[in-house]
Amino acid sequence: MVALKRSYIVLLVGIGTLIAGSLVLGVNASTLATDFLSNNLVIKQATIAPDEQYTTEMVSQIGGSVSVLMRGQPFEVSVQGSISDSAGTVVWKDQFNGDYIGNFDATRGEQYTIQLKNTGSEEVTVDAIVGNVPFMGIGNDAKTGNVGGTLAGLGAGIIGIIILIVGGVLFFADRRSKKVVAAN
């Protein structure tokens, strides 16, 4: 009977750890996603024909270093990207094939125009994120906020699952040993 109690305790600890980790993960990931989506411009699958361009605008919610992450597919097609402020001054410009990571300094509340031009000879699809990405850009390593909490919640959830597996193994081992003892 004592052995069964041991496995029940381990299972309860595992369930508690898994629930706590899930709550921490959920709260931090939700806040992280909300902050990310409200402070960044996400361009999803902008298809651009040869010698054509895609233009959009964003307002910088947070000043300072702004990351530019872009992916053009197919990778061999060349894309020219530029970002200019409301006065028309180009603050970032580069040409890339495939994946690109860069950054520029933004002013909070400033409106920026983002232009992507296909300089290749075939159609290209571009995905992009422009904004404050934790761990990316100058000074953004201090803006990790909920990233640590998200990772901690994920770690606690994984530990909870491991404890549940150990508790399950103990439960069935104790149950089996109890049946062997009862048979003798």
C-alpha positions, 0 to 999 in steps of 0.5 A: 500500500505504501508503494502505491502511495509513492507512485500517486505522489509522483504522479500528482507532483508531475501533474502539478508541474505540468499545469504550472509550466503550462500556465507560465508558458501560456501567459508569457507566450500570449503576452510575447505574441501580442507585443510582437504582433502589435510592434512589428509589421509582418508581410506574408507571401507578397508575390512580386512580378519581375520589375514590379514592386510591393509597397506598404507602410508601418508606424514604429511603435518603439524607437531604437534598433528595428530588425529587418528579416526577409525571405525571398523564394525562389532563393535565386531571384534578386530582391531590392528592399528599401525603407524610407521615413516620412520625409522620404529619406532612405534609412535602410536599403539593400539587395538580397537573394533568399534570406536577409537579416539587417537593422536600422534606427527608427524614431518612435511614432515615425511612419516608414514606407517599405518597398520591395522590388523584384530585380530578377527575371521571374516572379518572387514571393517575399515574407518579411518581419520589420520591427523589434525582435528580441535578440535581434538588432543593436540593443534588443537583447535587453528587450527579451521580457517574456522570452525567458518566461516562455522558455521557463514555462516550456521547461517546467512543462517538459519536466512535468511530463518526465515526472509523469512518465516516471510516476507511471512507470512506478505505478505499474511496477508497484502494482505488478509487485503487489500482484506477485506478492499477493499470488504467493 
